[in-house]
Amino acid sequence: MMEYEIVIGLEVHAELSTRSKIYCSCTTEFGGDVNTHCCPVCTGMPGVLPVLNKNVVEYAVRAGLATNCNIAGFSKQDRKNYFYPDLPKAYQTSQYDLPLCQNGYMDIEVQGEKKRIGITRIHIEEDAGKLMHDEWDTGTMVDYNRCGVPLIEIVSEPDIRSAEEARAYVEGLRAILQYIDVSDCKMQEGSLRADVNLSVRPVGQKEFGTRTEMKNLNSFRSIVRAIESESQRQIKEIETGGKIYQETRRWDDNKGISYAMRSKEEAHDYRYFPEPDLVPIVVDKEWKERIADSLPELPEARKKRYIQQYSLPEYDAWILTSSKVLADFFQEAVEKSSNAKAVSNWIMGDLMRVLKERNMEVEEIPFQGEYLARMIALIDKGTISGTIAKKVFEKMFETGKDPESIVKEEGLEVVSDEGAIAGVVRKILEANPQSVADYRSGKEKAFGFLVGQAMRETRGKADPQLVNRLLKDELDKL
């Protein structure tokens, strides 16, 4: 059977975190009652004139600089003409031949292999509204609240060759956009979404195959599943003598399939022409340098610093810096703690586990990084044991309270009373004569069992080192 190579290019749309829309003063806040965040400008009423939001340009330039793009000193906006049922002007104000940012790149890593993905361009444009289909199929309504929310579209080169690379690329972009504070990147709210352009070709062939586009994928899971499904569909179609049509397809994540929506347009089909109601955009050298100087430490730089400064494994540093929220949480905790490795271990282990079990996002962690540092300090001081700490950690998630309050309210302090623990040890030895005999015959596992029984008897509150010592002393006497 012939081997095929997948060729993928991504168009990632990110809603910018400006307070007002791209061409008017309406709020960009998510939600709100239907059609309450709009005005004559963003609903395209006759005779209105747009005014470009300067912050939109600055945010786009920040994104361009953070992804190694060249910033255009002169650019313009264009009308992209085709029928949008949820964009009342029937055209979108976007950028065509003179985008703000061009010829950038971003490095990704998949299975230990590093790869550079080219970025063709980043341009600004306005978002469309939202169609609301009646569940009884009696009609379709439209909410214009999202009309005019500012977007940047980040267009990659067709350098991506697998679903794993696509995921790594979008995750990397999300981290960068969060770090530079231009988008909240909440995929569940549509703040970050991707269009997947995909084709297949026999391995070794230089010419690209016919591509399809799947639009508005708003989760990493759907991006991966859509790529895997569409690539297999195209290969099967080719293998059975069929033909791939250049078309836009819709991905149904519930059914795990895509289906054709319309033929895929080329640039000339949009009949681009310069937007006559908006002046050109000029980014002078001084403004660009000010924006560049304001950029924070980016994910890759922070990852390298964590490896060097805290001696973290590369994988741990990569996970910790993959999200700005998680990186800031770690940073706050490690600045309040003298035990960076312990902070990393708790985040990589218990924190990630609890988030997964409770189906929570990192942004929903209900306590500060400082609280984690204070809990680790309680372990280091011997106030609580590692076992008890897990209970405290769960309570911090449930209540958001600080660890000291939880320990005090729940009575979780370590029992260090040697007399009390000695009594527990004697009781355990009397109740488990077979384990005592096993230990005396050289079976070391029996000792671990007896320690476990003693810790259970004290509900995990006994000082483990004291339990071990007293138990060893009593067994030696025997």
One Martini backbone bead per residue (centre of mass of N, CA, C, O) as a GRO file, in nm:
protein
  478
    1MET     BB    1   0.098   0.035   0.021
    2MET     BB    2   0.076   0.357   0.004
    3GLU     BB    3   0.238   0.635   0.118
    4TYR     BB    4   0.146   0.919   0.322
    5GLU     BB    5   0.131   1.277   0.337
    6ILE     BB    6   0.069   1.536   0.554
    7VAL     BB    7  -0.073   1.866   0.484
    8ILE     BB    8  -0.053   2.161   0.699
    9GLY     BB    9  -0.258   2.451   0.753
   10LEU     BB   10  -0.308   2.736   0.972
   11GLU     BB   11  -0.592   2.930   1.095
   12VAL     BB   12  -0.567   3.157   1.358
   13HIS     BB   13  -0.810   3.283   1.582
   14ALA     BB   14  -0.794   3.590   1.783
   15GLU     BB   15  -0.928   3.747   2.040
   16LEU     BB   16  -0.908   4.054   2.162
   17SER     BB   17  -0.851   4.237   2.488
   18THR     BB   18  -1.018   4.466   2.433
   19ARG     BB   19  -1.269   4.679   2.547
   20SER     BB   20  -1.317   4.746   2.248
   21LYS     BB   21  -1.383   4.757   1.942
   22ILE     BB   22  -1.247   4.811   1.630
   23TYR     BB   23  -1.487   5.057   1.527
   24CYS     BB   24  -1.597   5.091   1.827
   25SER     BB   25  -1.735   5.134   2.174
   26CYS     BB   26  -1.809   4.859   2.218
   27THR     BB   27  -1.815   4.589   2.395
   28THR     BB   28  -1.621   4.269   2.445
   29GLU     BB   29  -1.786   4.124   2.628
   30PHE     BB   30  -1.886   3.831   2.730
   31GLY     BB   31  -2.202   3.803   2.648
   32GLY     BB   32  -2.503   3.889   2.715
   33ASP     BB   33  -2.756   4.005   2.584
   34VAL     BB   34  -2.911   4.003   2.308
   35ASN     BB   35  -2.823   4.277   2.131
   36THR     BB   36  -2.637   4.481   2.356
   37HIS     BB   37  -2.330   4.491   2.196
   38CYS     BB   38  -2.449   4.724   1.993
   39CYS     BB   39  -2.440   4.928   1.688
   40PRO     BB   40  -2.446   5.096   1.394
   41VAL     BB   41  -2.157   5.008   1.320
   42CYS     BB   42  -2.160   4.685   1.391
   43THR     BB   43  -2.443   4.668   1.205
   44GLY     BB   44  -2.419   4.835   0.930
   45MET     BB   45  -2.530   5.108   0.891
   46PRO     BB   46  -2.616   5.358   0.712
   47GLY     BB   47  -2.356   5.616   0.717
   48VAL     BB   48  -2.140   5.493   0.873
   49LEU     BB   49  -1.820   5.526   1.059
   50PRO     BB   50  -1.519   5.403   1.107
   51VAL     BB   51  -1.281   5.351   1.389
   52LEU     BB   52  -0.971   5.274   1.470
   53ASN     BB   53  -0.825   5.077   1.710
   54LYS     BB   54  -0.514   5.117   1.835
   55ASN     BB   55  -0.487   4.858   2.015
   56VAL     BB   56  -0.508   4.654   1.788
   57VAL     BB   57  -0.241   4.718   1.656
   58GLU     BB   58  -0.060   4.670   1.901
   59TYR     BB   59  -0.138   4.371   1.949
   60ALA     BB   60  -0.046   4.271   1.671
   61VAL     BB   61   0.248   4.354   1.703
   62ARG     BB   62   0.308   4.183   1.949
   63ALA     BB   63   0.252   3.914   1.807
   64GLY     BB   64   0.465   3.950   1.585
   65LEU     BB   65   0.717   3.979   1.767
   66ALA     BB   66   0.667   3.700   1.927
   67THR     BB   67   0.681   3.555   1.610
   68ASN     BB   68   0.913   3.681   1.424
   69CYS     BB   69   0.811   3.926   1.269
   70ASN     BB   70   0.748   4.150   1.026
   71ILE     BB   71   0.688   4.497   1.036
   72ALA     BB   72   0.480   4.713   0.896
   73GLY     BB   73   0.490   5.049   0.822
   74PHE     BB   74   0.274   4.981   0.587
   75SER     BB   75  -0.087   4.961   0.591
   76LYS     BB   76  -0.408   4.804   0.524
   77GLN     BB   77  -0.754   4.790   0.450
   78ASP     BB   78  -1.013   4.548   0.358
   79ARG     BB   79  -1.259   4.416   0.148
   80LYS     BB   80  -1.444   4.116   0.211
   81ASN     BB   81  -1.648   3.956  -0.033
   82TYR     BB   82  -1.922   3.797   0.129
   83PHE     BB   83  -2.170   3.604   0.255
   84TYR     BB   84  -2.290   3.695   0.578
   85PRO     BB   85  -2.546   3.618   0.790
   86ASP     BB   86  -2.367   3.751   1.060
   87LEU     BB   87  -2.289   4.007   0.859
   88PRO     BB   88  -2.458   4.292   0.767
   89LYS     BB   89  -2.259   4.408   0.533
   90ALA     BB   90  -2.148   4.159   0.343
   91TYR     BB   91  -1.867   4.224   0.477
   92GLN     BB   92  -1.516   4.222   0.557
   93THR     BB   93  -1.285   4.371   0.760
   94SER     BB   94  -0.951   4.349   0.647
   95GLN     BB   95  -0.656   4.188   0.506
   96TYR     BB   96  -0.438   4.142   0.229
   97ASP     BB   97  -0.148   4.263   0.084
   98LEU     BB   98  -0.105   4.450   0.373
   99PRO     BB   99   0.002   4.335   0.636
  100LEU     BB  100   0.139   4.378   0.948
  101CYS     BB  101   0.248   4.069   0.941
  102GLN     BB  102   0.555   3.885   0.844
  103ASN     BB  103   0.768   3.627   0.833
  104GLY     BB  104   0.753   3.404   1.056
  105TYR     BB  105   0.792   3.205   1.368
  106MET     BB  106   0.771   2.869   1.530
  107ASP     BB  107   0.863   2.655   1.784
  108ILE     BB  108   0.854   2.301   1.816
  109GLU     BB  109   0.768   1.994   2.015
  110VAL     BB  110   0.786   1.638   1.918
  111GLN     BB  111   0.909   1.374   2.057
  112GLY     BB  112   1.192   1.550   2.086
  113GLU     BB  113   1.128   1.715   1.826
  114LYS     BB  114   1.233   1.985   1.646
  115LYS     BB  115   1.035   2.261   1.494
  116ARG     BB  116   0.971   2.485   1.224
  117ILE     BB  117   0.707   2.726   1.189
  118GLY     BB  118   0.568   2.909   0.959
  119ILE     BB  119   0.466   3.260   0.923
  120THR     BB  120   0.308   3.442   0.694
  121ARG     BB  121   0.075   3.594   0.879
  122ILE     BB  122  -0.066   3.896   1.042
  123HIS     BB  123  -0.404   4.003   1.084
  124ILE     BB  124  -0.668   4.224   1.085
  125GLU     BB  125  -1.014   4.191   1.211
  126GLU     BB  126  -1.350   4.113   1.209
  127ASP     BB  127  -1.608   3.983   1.364
  128ALA     BB  128  -1.881   3.792   1.383
  129GLY     BB  129  -2.160   3.670   1.454
  130LYS     BB  130  -2.450   3.471   1.575
  131LEU     BB  131  -2.613   3.187   1.513
  132MET     BB  132  -2.960   3.083   1.600
  133HIS     BB  133  -3.100   2.775   1.614
  134ASP     BB  134  -3.392   2.639   1.614
  135GLU     BB  135  -3.488   2.338   1.762
  136TRP     BB  136  -3.766   2.333   1.566
  137ASP     BB  137  -3.713   2.456   1.277
  138THR     BB  138  -3.848   2.771   1.251
  139GLY     BB  139  -3.556   2.915   1.267
  140THR     BB  140  -3.321   3.201   1.247
  141MET     BB  141  -3.105   3.370   1.455
  142VAL     BB  142  -2.932   3.683   1.561
  143ASP     BB  143  -2.617   3.777   1.716
  144TYR     BB  144  -2.429   4.098   1.733
  145ASN     BB  145  -2.220   4.113   1.971
  146ARG     BB  146  -1.956   4.005   1.798
  147CYS     BB  147  -1.955   4.228   1.620
  148GLY     BB  148  -1.632   4.376   1.594
  149VAL     BB  149  -1.451   4.195   1.717
  150PRO     BB  150  -1.124   4.165   1.754
  151LEU     BB  151  -0.885   4.025   1.523
  152ILE     BB  152  -0.645   3.771   1.469
  153GLU     BB  153  -0.470   3.627   1.191
  154ILE     BB  154  -0.286   3.318   1.184
  155VAL     BB  155  -0.071   3.219   0.920
  156SER     BB  156   0.053   2.934   0.805
  157GLU     BB  157   0.253   2.727   0.686
  158PRO     BB  158   0.280   2.405   0.517
  159ASP     BB  159   0.457   2.247   0.785
  160ILE     BB  160   0.250   2.042   0.878
  161ARG     BB  161   0.239   1.661   0.952
  162SER     BB  162   0.042   1.653   1.212
  163ALA     BB  163  -0.162   1.649   1.483
  164GLU     BB  164   0.063   1.695   1.693
  165GLU     BB  165   0.181   1.949   1.561
  166ALA     BB  166  -0.077   2.117   1.567
  167ARG     BB  167  -0.112   2.120   1.869
  168ALA     BB  168   0.164   2.244   1.944
  169TYR     BB  169   0.120   2.507   1.788
  170VAL     BB  170  -0.140   2.609   1.931
  171GLU     BB  171  -0.028   2.598   2.216
  172GLY     BB  172   0.202   2.798   2.163
  173LEU     BB  173   0.028   3.036   2.078
  174ARG     BB  174  -0.142   3.061   2.330
  175ALA     BB  175   0.089   3.121   2.523
  176ILE     BB  176   0.189   3.379   2.390
  177LEU     BB  177  -0.079   3.543   2.401
  178GLN     BB  178  -0.093   3.532   2.711
  179TYR     BB  179   0.180   3.657   2.788
  180ILE     BB  180   0.115   3.935   2.612
  181ASP     BB  181  -0.188   4.016   2.664
  182VAL     BB  182  -0.410   3.988   2.393
  183SER     BB  183  -0.545   3.707   2.497
  184ASP     BB  184  -0.739   3.460   2.663
  185CYS     BB  185  -0.795   3.191   2.493
  186LYS     BB  186  -1.099   3.091   2.512
  187MET     BB  187  -1.223   2.827   2.352
  188GLN     BB  188  -1.516   2.800   2.481
  189GLU     BB  189  -1.566   3.121   2.369
  190GLY     BB  190  -1.398   3.168   2.087
  191SER     BB  191  -1.109   3.317   2.122
  192LEU     BB  192  -0.999   3.035   2.003
  193ARG     BB  193  -0.945   2.937   1.658
  194ALA     BB  194  -0.944   2.687   1.387
  195ASP     BB  195  -0.825   2.640   1.056
  196VAL     BB  196  -0.805   2.351   0.842
  197ASN     BB  197  -0.554   2.280   0.606
  198LEU     BB  198  -0.579   1.981   0.392
  199SER     BB  199  -0.348   1.735   0.262
  200VAL     BB  200  -0.241   1.474   0.038
  201ARG     BB  201   0.060   1.270  -0.032
  202PRO     BB  202   0.295   1.108  -0.159
  203VAL     BB  203   0.579   0.999  -0.070
  204GLY     BB  204   0.802   1.238  -0.240
  205GLN     BB  205   0.610   1.442  -0.324
  206LYS     BB  206   0.599   1.788  -0.406
  207GLU     BB  207   0.321   1.819  -0.472
  208PHE     BB  208   0.028   1.923  -0.387
  209GLY     BB  209  -0.268   1.859  -0.287
  210THR     BB  210  -0.593   1.872  -0.239
  211ARG     BB  211  -0.768   2.095  -0.044
  212THR     BB  212  -0.912   2.136   0.273
  213GLU     BB  213  -1.158   2.298   0.496
  214MET     BB  214  -1.177   2.343   0.852
  215LYS     BB  215  -1.390   2.518   1.066
  216ASN     BB  216  -1.397   2.627   1.386
  217LEU     BB  217  -1.189   2.502   1.595
  218ASN     BB  218  -1.231   2.492   1.977
  219SER     BB  219  -1.019   2.244   2.021
  220PHE     BB  220  -0.774   2.020   2.054
  221ARG     BB  221  -0.941   1.768   2.007
  222SER     BB  222  -1.076   1.856   1.736
  223ILE     BB  223  -0.820   1.899   1.575
  224VAL     BB  224  -0.712   1.612   1.590
  225ARG     BB  225  -0.964   1.457   1.488
  226ALA     BB  226  -1.000   1.605   1.218
  227ILE     BB  227  -0.727   1.530   1.095
  228GLU     BB  228  -0.748   1.222   1.113
  229SER     BB  229  -1.013   1.195   0.950
  230GLU     BB  230  -0.946   1.357   0.685
  231SER     BB  231  -0.695   1.199   0.599
  232GLN     BB  232  -0.841   0.925   0.571
  233ARG     BB  233  -1.050   1.013   0.367
  234GLN     BB  234  -0.855   1.094   0.140
  235ILE     BB  235  -0.705   0.827   0.110
  236LYS     BB  236  -0.952   0.656   0.045
  237GLU     BB  237  -1.039   0.812  -0.206
  238ILE     BB  238  -0.780   0.761  -0.369
  239GLU     BB  239  -0.767   0.444  -0.347
  240THR     BB  240  -1.075   0.432  -0.494
  241GLY     BB  241  -1.067   0.663  -0.735
  242GLY     BB  242  -1.117   0.931  -0.635
  243LYS     BB  243  -1.195   1.280  -0.551
  244ILE     BB  244  -1.061   1.585  -0.455
  245TYR     BB  245  -1.216   1.867  -0.322
  246GLN     BB  246  -1.226   2.206  -0.308
  247GLU     BB  247  -1.332   2.261   0.029
  248THR     BB  248  -1.568   2.327   0.276
  249ARG     BB  249  -1.578   2.193   0.605
  250ARG     BB  250  -1.760   2.029   0.863
  251TRP     BB  251  -1.713   1.965   1.202
  252ASP     BB  252  -1.831   1.680   1.395
  253ASP     BB  253  -1.754   1.595   1.715
  254ASN     BB  254  -1.977   1.392   1.796
  255LYS     BB  255  -1.945   1.208   1.523
  256GLY     BB  256  -1.653   1.225   1.380
  257ILE     BB  257  -1.724   1.419   1.126
  258SER     BB  258  -1.728   1.539   0.791
  259TYR     BB  259  -1.880   1.799   0.578
  260ALA     BB  260  -1.994   1.955   0.319
  261MET     BB  261  -2.061   2.308   0.233
  262ARG     BB  262  -1.843   2.429   0.018
  263SER     BB  263  -1.667   2.576  -0.194
  264LYS     BB  264  -1.344   2.685  -0.222
  265GLU     BB  265  -1.208   2.983  -0.203
  266GLU     BB  266  -1.048   3.235  -0.357
  267ALA     BB  267  -0.923   3.544  -0.348
  268HIS     BB  268  -1.083   3.652  -0.604
  269ASP     BB  269  -1.374   3.586  -0.485
  270TYR     BB  270  -1.368   3.842  -0.274
  271ARG     BB  271  -1.311   4.119  -0.395
  272TYR     BB  272  -1.083   4.294  -0.318
  273PHE     BB  273  -1.065   4.620  -0.148
  274PRO     BB  274  -1.005   4.910  -0.032
  275GLU     BB  275  -1.092   5.075   0.247
  276PRO     BB  276  -1.246   5.392   0.223
  277ASP     BB  277  -1.303   5.450   0.556
  278LEU     BB  278  -0.984   5.395   0.589
  279VAL     BB  279  -0.683   5.452   0.688
  280PRO     BB  280  -0.377   5.399   0.695
  281ILE     BB  281  -0.110   5.212   0.847
  282VAL     BB  282   0.136   5.344   1.081
  283VAL     BB  283   0.457   5.205   1.184
  284ASP     BB  284   0.692   5.323   1.360
  285LYS     BB  285   0.994   5.271   1.503
  286GLU     BB  286   0.934   5.381   1.788
  287TRP     BB  287   0.676   5.217   1.843
  288LYS     BB  288   0.793   4.937   1.799
  289GLU     BB  289   1.009   4.958   2.027
  290ARG     BB  290   0.812   4.996   2.260
  291ILE     BB  291   0.670   4.729   2.224
  292ALA     BB  292   0.917   4.546   2.250
  293ASP     BB  293   0.997   4.646   2.544
  294SER     BB  294   0.707   4.535   2.669
  295LEU     BB  295   0.782   4.257   2.657
  296PRO     BB  296   0.780   3.966   2.798
  297GLU     BB  297   0.849   3.675   2.907
  298LEU     BB  298   0.869   3.398   2.727
  299PRO     BB  299   0.821   3.067   2.728
  300GLU     BB  300   1.108   2.976   2.637
  301ALA     BB  301   1.266   3.154   2.838
  302ARG     BB  302   1.132   3.043   3.096
  303LYS     BB  303   1.210   2.751   3.061
  304LYS     BB  304   1.519   2.794   3.070
  305ARG     BB  305   1.521   2.924   3.351
  306TYR     BB  306   1.403   2.685   3.513
  307ILE     BB  307   1.630   2.490   3.450
  308GLN     BB  308   1.864   2.668   3.568
  309GLN     BB  309   1.745   2.780   3.847
  310TYR     BB  310   1.578   2.486   3.942
  311SER     BB  311   1.657   2.209   3.811
  312LEU     BB  312   1.461   2.122   3.593
  313PRO     BB  313   1.310   1.938   3.394
  314GLU     BB  314   1.215   1.987   3.077
  315TYR     BB  315   0.926   1.882   3.099
  316ASP     BB  316   0.836   2.044   3.343
  317ALA     BB  317   0.897   2.324   3.220
  318TRP     BB  318   0.702   2.293   2.984
  319ILE     BB  319   0.440   2.263   3.143
  320LEU     BB  320   0.463   2.523   3.323
  321THR     BB  321   0.485   2.718   3.043
  322SER     BB  322   0.217   2.649   2.866
  323SER     BB  323   0.091   2.845   3.088
  324LYS     BB  324   0.056   3.142   3.232
  325VAL     BB  325  -0.103   3.064   3.483
  326LEU     BB  326   0.086   2.833   3.570
  327ALA     BB  327   0.349   2.995   3.578
  328ASP     BB  328   0.250   3.203   3.789
  329PHE     BB  329   0.188   2.999   4.009
  330PHE     BB  330   0.475   2.890   4.035
  331GLN     BB  331   0.619   3.159   4.088
  332GLU     BB  332   0.474   3.226   4.350
  333ALA     BB  333   0.550   2.968   4.505
  334VAL     BB  334   0.868   2.978   4.470
  335GLU     BB  335   0.902   3.263   4.613
  336LYS     BB  336   0.775   3.123   4.898
  337SER     BB  337   0.995   2.896   4.849
  338SER     BB  338   1.277   2.657   4.909
  339ASN     BB  339   1.112   2.424   4.718
  340ALA     BB  340   1.096   2.382   4.390
  341LYS     BB  341   1.057   2.076   4.344
  342ALA     BB  342   0.802   2.047   4.516
  343VAL     BB  343   0.628   2.239   4.356
  344SER     BB  344   0.647   2.086   4.091
  345ASN     BB  345   0.538   1.811   4.192
  346TRP     BB  346   0.256   1.912   4.279
  347ILE     BB  347   0.171   2.018   4.003
  348MET     BB  348   0.233   1.762   3.824
  349GLY     BB  349   0.052   1.590   4.005
  350ASP     BB  350  -0.199   1.679   4.192
  351LEU     BB  351  -0.302   1.921   4.030
  352MET     BB  352  -0.349   1.779   3.755
  353ARG     BB  353  -0.534   1.561   3.866
  354VAL     BB  354  -0.762   1.735   3.984
  355LEU     BB  355  -0.834   1.885   3.726
  356LYS     BB  356  -0.916   1.629   3.571
  357GLU     BB  357  -1.131   1.512   3.770
  358ARG     BB  358  -1.294   1.811   3.764
  359ASN     BB  359  -1.291   1.951   3.493
  360MET     BB  360  -1.059   2.176   3.498
  361GLU     BB  361  -0.907   2.472   3.474
  362VAL     BB  362  -0.640   2.657   3.555
  363GLU     BB  363  -0.815   2.921   3.604
  364GLU     BB  364  -0.981   2.752   3.855
  365ILE     BB  365  -0.797   2.786   4.074
  366PRO     BB  366  -0.889   2.854   4.426
  367PHE     BB  367  -0.578   2.926   4.473
  368GLN     BB  368  -0.275   3.024   4.564
  369GLY     BB  369   0.059   2.974   4.534
  370GLU     BB  370   0.123   3.040   4.832
  371TYR     BB  371  -0.035   2.800   4.958
  372LEU     BB  372   0.152   2.582   4.856
  373ALA     BB  373   0.405   2.683   5.001
  374ARG     BB  374   0.282   2.658   5.290
  375MET     BB  375   0.234   2.353   5.280
  376ILE     BB  376   0.529   2.270   5.235
  377ALA     BB  377   0.630   2.396   5.500
  378LEU     BB  378   0.470   2.203   5.685
  379ILE     BB  379   0.626   1.955   5.597
  380ASP     BB  380   0.921   2.050   5.656
  381LYS     BB  381   0.844   2.103   5.973
  382GLY     BB  382   0.634   1.856   6.062
  383THR     BB  383   0.326   1.930   6.093
  384ILE     BB  384   0.293   1.750   5.836
  385SER     BB  385   0.233   1.502   5.628
  386GLY     BB  386   0.219   1.378   5.316
  387THR     BB  387  -0.060   1.249   5.355
  388ILE     BB  388  -0.203   1.494   5.478
  389ALA     BB  389  -0.144   1.692   5.246
  390LYS     BB  390  -0.350   1.569   5.050
  391LYS     BB  391  -0.594   1.656   5.218
  392VAL     BB  392  -0.535   1.957   5.220
  393PHE     BB  393  -0.538   1.997   4.914
  394GLU     BB  394  -0.832   1.918   4.871
  395LYS     BB  395  -0.946   2.140   5.061
  396MET     BB  396  -0.841   2.377   4.896
  397PHE     BB  397  -1.025   2.314   4.653
  398GLU     BB  398  -1.302   2.323   4.808
  399THR     BB  399  -1.246   2.619   4.980
  400GLY     BB  400  -0.974   2.816   4.951
  401LYS     BB  401  -0.810   2.773   5.188
  402ASP     BB  402  -0.571   2.782   5.403
  403PRO     BB  403  -0.367   2.543   5.541
  404GLU     BB  404  -0.368   2.626   5.842
  405SER     BB  405  -0.675   2.624   5.881
  406ILE     BB  406  -0.723   2.330   5.803
  407VAL     BB  407  -0.542   2.196   6.014
  408LYS     BB  408  -0.688   2.317   6.260
  409GLU     BB  409  -0.990   2.235   6.201
  410GLU     BB  410  -0.905   1.911   6.148
  411GLY     BB  411  -0.669   1.803   6.318
  412LEU     BB  412  -0.367   1.747   6.136
  413GLU     BB  413  -0.146   1.723   6.317
  414VAL     BB  414   0.133   1.592   6.408
  415VAL     BB  415   0.221   1.314   6.600
  416SER     BB  416   0.498   1.344   6.860
  417ASP     BB  417   0.417   1.149   7.081
  418GLU     BB  418   0.598   0.894   7.201
  419GLY     BB  419   0.401   0.752   7.392
  420ALA     BB  420   0.156   0.725   7.204
  421ILE     BB  421   0.303   0.571   6.973
  422ALA     BB  422   0.403   0.331   7.140
  423GLY     BB  423   0.120   0.221   7.198
  424VAL     BB  424   0.046   0.167   6.902
  425VAL     BB  425   0.274  -0.030   6.837
  426ARG     BB  426   0.202  -0.251   7.043
  427LYS     BB  427  -0.080  -0.302   6.929
  428ILE     BB  428   0.010  -0.396   6.646
  429LEU     BB  429   0.188  -0.636   6.734
  430GLU     BB  430  -0.037  -0.795   6.882
  431ALA     BB  431  -0.234  -0.805   6.613
  432ASN     BB  432   0.047  -0.916   6.431
  433PRO     BB  433   0.216  -1.200   6.463
  434GLN     BB  434   0.282  -1.287   6.170
  435SER     BB  435   0.443  -1.033   6.087
  436VAL     BB  436   0.654  -1.064   6.304
  437ALA     BB  437   0.756  -1.341   6.207
  438ASP     BB  438   0.833  -1.252   5.922
  439TYR     BB  439   1.046  -1.044   6.003
  440ARG     BB  440   1.227  -1.245   6.172
  441SER     BB  441   1.268  -1.419   5.888
  442GLY     BB  442   1.334  -1.164   5.664
  443LYS     BB  443   1.068  -1.002   5.592
  444GLU     BB  444   1.054  -0.674   5.497
  445LYS     BB  445   0.751  -0.625   5.421
  446ALA     BB  446   0.636  -0.645   5.709
  447PHE     BB  447   0.725  -0.366   5.804
  448GLY     BB  448   0.551  -0.198   5.611
  449PHE     BB  449   0.283  -0.305   5.718
  450LEU     BB  450   0.314  -0.205   6.014
  451VAL     BB  451   0.335   0.092   5.945
  452GLY     BB  452   0.060   0.115   5.807
  453GLN     BB  453  -0.106   0.038   6.060
  454ALA     BB  454  -0.012   0.275   6.234
  455MET     BB  455  -0.113   0.501   6.047
  456ARG     BB  456  -0.406   0.416   6.049
  457GLU     BB  457  -0.455   0.440   6.356
  458THR     BB  458  -0.366   0.768   6.321
  459ARG     BB  459  -0.472   0.884   6.048
  460GLY     BB  460  -0.173   0.989   5.946
  461LYS     BB  461  -0.051   1.171   6.210
  462ALA     BB  462   0.201   1.036   6.243
  463ASP     BB  463   0.531   1.025   6.273
  464PRO     BB  464   0.701   0.835   6.057
  465GLN     BB  465   0.986   0.828   6.188
  466LEU     BB  466   0.887   0.747   6.470
  467VAL     BB  467   0.750   0.486   6.391
  468ASN     BB  468   0.998   0.343   6.277
  469ARG     BB  469   1.175   0.351   6.532
  470LEU     BB  470   0.981   0.215   6.740
  471LEU     BB  471   0.932  -0.042   6.580
  472LYS     BB  472   1.228  -0.133   6.570
  473ASP     BB  473   1.273  -0.147   6.872
  474GLU     BB  474   1.052  -0.360   6.938
  475LEU     BB  475   1.160  -0.581   6.746
  476ASP     BB  476   1.443  -0.607   6.876
  477LYS     BB  477   1.343  -0.707   7.153
  478LEU     BB  478   1.216  -0.976   7.025
   0.00000   0.00000   0.00000
